[in-house]
Amino acid sequence: MLTAGAPEACHASLRARTIASLVRALLEYAATVFFRVQHDSVYRYDVPVQLAPHTLRLTPRGDHVRLISRELSVEPQPSERVEALDAFGNSITRLAFAGSTQSLHVVSRFELETLTPPALAPLPERLPLGTAPGGELAPYLGHTIHPSVADFARELAASVGSEPVAFLERLTRTLHERTDRHIRPSGNAREAHETLALGSGACRDLSVLFLAACRSQGLAARFVSGYQAQAQTPDGQHHLHAWAEVFLPGVGFRGWDPMHGVPVTGGHVALCVAPEQAATMPIEGGFFFQGPAVNSTLDHSVRISTG
């Protein structure tokens, strides 16, 4: 109980409890995978353009990782560069440019170690969870859900006795097993009900469907953009990856990867989280030009080595 007569003792006790809880959390996590990542993006324009302000979302989130080194280079040299946090706790880099150019080259490099979270035990709560209006989880709830997706989620929840962890495991496996999964290099994620009806999609499509199914059961869920250790094409090429994180009572946010049918452990590195895919784009910006038209191209590569 806090009293006005002993503030120092109270603060010391609070600090001690906080440190103890952090130590316990660290002991529960184990270092699993060393990542070395280089992500190159080159935009080219056939006429000189003036680059508008850009936002980069290429810095790894601090959740469950130990960052060893980090480098982010941009050509042409920005006239202004500001590091900040966005509304969802992501590290972002805001850039401004002066003069004209016919290219924009962004290179992100980092090394880190991931940490595997402890295994999840069944929860006492049952789905659907009651959701209180407002609060910091509000952006990850309250979205309009198509009836077909709500029915799909309701049937899965009923099949596992409405226990949240079992529901997430079943949802992950079901999407992995029943969906024709493929890489779609461009385009926004489809609507959840479209992916459900088609029975096929890229990682971002499956993630959006996963989010909608969770939200229909009262589970706060967010879209994640990042990298994963497993190569995604037969020739060993890597790409940006997408998965979902779900808030569990008494646990916090935990990740699930329906594209690969697994819970997220040490083989994933998150760059950005948001309620929707649109707020997780790794490079966001535009340009101005003089003349009737401009043609632009994007070449990009992701190189990942792990150990």
N, C-alpha and C positions, 0 to 999 in steps of 0.2 A: 504494500500500500504506500503510495507516495504521500509525503507530508511536507509542509512548508519548512519545517525545522531542520531537515537534513538533506538538502539538494545534492551535495557532493556525494554522499553515500548512495543516494538513489541513482544518480547518473553512473556511478562506478558499478553498481549492481547491474544496471541496464547494459553497460558496455561489456561486462563479464558474460552476461547471458547471450549477448549478440555474438561475441567472439566464440563462445562455446558452441553455439548453433552453427557457426560457419565452419568450425573445426569438424563437427560431426558430419556436416554436408560434404566436406572435402574427403573425409575418410570413406564415405559411401561411394565416391566416384573413383574410377580407376583410369589412368591414361591408357589409351588403346591404339590410336593411329596418329602417326606423324604425316602431315600434309605439306607438300610444296606445290604451290599453285601459281601459274602465270596465265593471265587472261588478257589477250590482245584484241583491241577493237580499232579498226581503221575505216573512217568515213572519207570518201573521196567525192569531189564535186567537179563537174566539167566546166564550170565558170567560177570566178571568184565570188565568195559569199562572205557575209558578216555573220559570225556566230552569235546567236542569242545566248542568254544565261543558261547554263547547264547544271544539272544535279546528278552527281555520281553516287550510286549505292553499291560500292564495291569493297567496303571494309567489313571484315568478319565481325559478327556480333560476339559479344563477350560471354555468351551463355555456353557453359560446359567446354571451354577451350582455354588453352594457355598460348597466347600469341608470342612467337619468338622473334619474328622480323616482319616488317611491313614497308612496302614502297609503292607509291602511286605517281606515275609520271604522265604528263600531258603535253602534247605538241599540237598547235603553237602554244607557247608559254602564256598562261592566263594573265590578264591584267589584275585580277583579284581572285583569291582562293580562300575560302572560309570553311573550316571544319565545324560541324554542328551535330546536334541530335534532333531527329524529327519527332512528331507527336507520338510515334510508336516505339521510341527508344532505339532507333537505328542510327548508326553513325553515317552521316552523309557529308559530301564535299560539294560546296556550291562554287561555281566558276563563272567569271565574267571575262570577256575577250575584247580586245581592241584591234582595229585594222581588219584586213580581209585575208582570206586563205582559200586554198582549194583542197584542204584535207584537215582532218582531226584524228589524232592518234592517241589512244589512251591505253596505258599498260599498267595492269595491277599485278603485283607480286607479293606473296606472303608465305611465311612458314609458321606452322602452329602444331600443337598437339591437341587432339580432341579427348574428351573425357566421357566415359560411358556412364549414364545414370543407373541407379539401382533398379532391379526388377520391380515391376508393379504388382501389388497384391490386390485382390478384389476389394471393392469399396462397399460401404454399407448403404449408400444411396441407391435409389432405383430410378430408372428413366421412365418418362421424361422428367428432367429436373425442373423445379420451379425457378423462374428467373425474375429477379427484382429489377425494376426499371432504374436506369441511370447507373453510375459507378464506372470504374475503369474498364470493366469487361463489356460495357454496353456496345462499343463499336464491333465486337465480335459476335453479337447476338442480334436478334430483332430484324433479320432480313426476310424478305418475302420468299417463301419456299413453294415451289411448284407442287401440286397435289401428288403427282407421280413419285417425286422424290420423298415426300413425307410418308407415303404408303410404303415405299421401299425400306426406309429407315425403321418404320414401325414394325414391319415384319421381321427385320433382322434383330431388333431389340427384343421382341417377344421370343425369338428362337433361343436366346441366351438368358432368359429370365430377367431381362431389363437391367442387368448389372453393367455399369459403364465400361469397365476395362474389357470385359468379355465382348461387349458390343463393338468397341473400337478394334479389337483383334479380328472379330468376324467381318466387320466392314472392310478392313484392310485386305484380308484374304479374299473376300468375295469380289471386290473390284479388280484385284490382281488376276484372279482365276477366270472371271467371266468377261473380261474386257480384252479386245484386240488392241494391245498397247504398241505404240509406235512413236517415232520422233517427227514432230511437225516444226520445221525450222522457223516459221514466221506465223504471225497472226495472234490475236488475243485468245484467251481461253474461251471455250464454248460455254453456253449456259448449262447448268447442272442437268436439267431435264433432257437437253439435247444429247449429252454424252450418255445418259442412262438409256435413252431410246436407241441410239446408234450402237451402243455396245462396243465402242472403240474410242481411242483418244490418246493424246500425248500426256505427259506428266502434269502439265498445268490443267488440262481438262479433268483428269481424275481427281486432282487436288480440289478443284472447285466443287465437284460432285461430293467429295468427302466432306468438305466444309458444310455444304447445304444439308447433308444427311445428319451431321452432328448438331447443327443449329436447330433442326426440326425436333430434336430430342432435348433441347434446352442446354446443350453443351456449347460453351463459348469456344470458337475455333478461328484460327487465322492462317492466312496463306504465307508460305515461306519460299523464298528464292535463295538458291545457294549452289553448292557443289556436293557431289558424292563420289566415293572412291571407285565405284564400279564403272568401267567403260560402258558407254551406251550404244555403241555401234559395233558391227563385226570387225571393222578395221581398227578398233581400239580408240576411237575418237571420244573425247569428252565434250559435254555441253553444260550450260547452266541447267540446273535441275530444280524441280518444284515439289513440295510436299506440304503437309498440314501439321499444325500444332493445336492441341486441344487442352483446355484448362480443366483439370480434375480437382475437385474439392480436397483440400488438405495436402495436395501434391504440387500444384502449379501446372505450367504448360509442359506437355510432353509431345514428342513428334511421332508421326505415322506416315509411312511412305507407301501409298497404294500402288504406285508404279512397280515397285519391287516386292510388294506384299509383306513388308517387315516394319516393325517399330524402328524409330530412328535411334541409333546408338552412336558408336564412335566413328562410323563411316560417312557422316554427313557434316558439312560446314555451312551454317546459315549466314547469309549476307544481310537479309532484310525480311521483316515480317510486317504484315498489314492486313486489314480486313478483306481486301480484294487484290487481285493480281496487279491492277493498274498502278498501284502505289508502290510496287516493288521493282519497277524497271531499273536495270543496272545503270543505264545512261539515258538521261532524259533531257531534251533540249531541242532547239530548232535553229533556223538560220534565215537570213534575209539576202535577197539578191536583186540585181538590176537586169532587166531583160524579160523576154517572153516566157522562158522556161529554163529549168536546170535539171540535170540528171545527177542522181547521187547513188553511190553503191556503199555497201558495208561488207568488209571482210573481217572475220573474227576467228579466233582459235582459243581453246582452253587446254592447257597442258597441266596434268596433275600427276605427281608421283607421291607414293605413300610408302610407309615402312613401319 
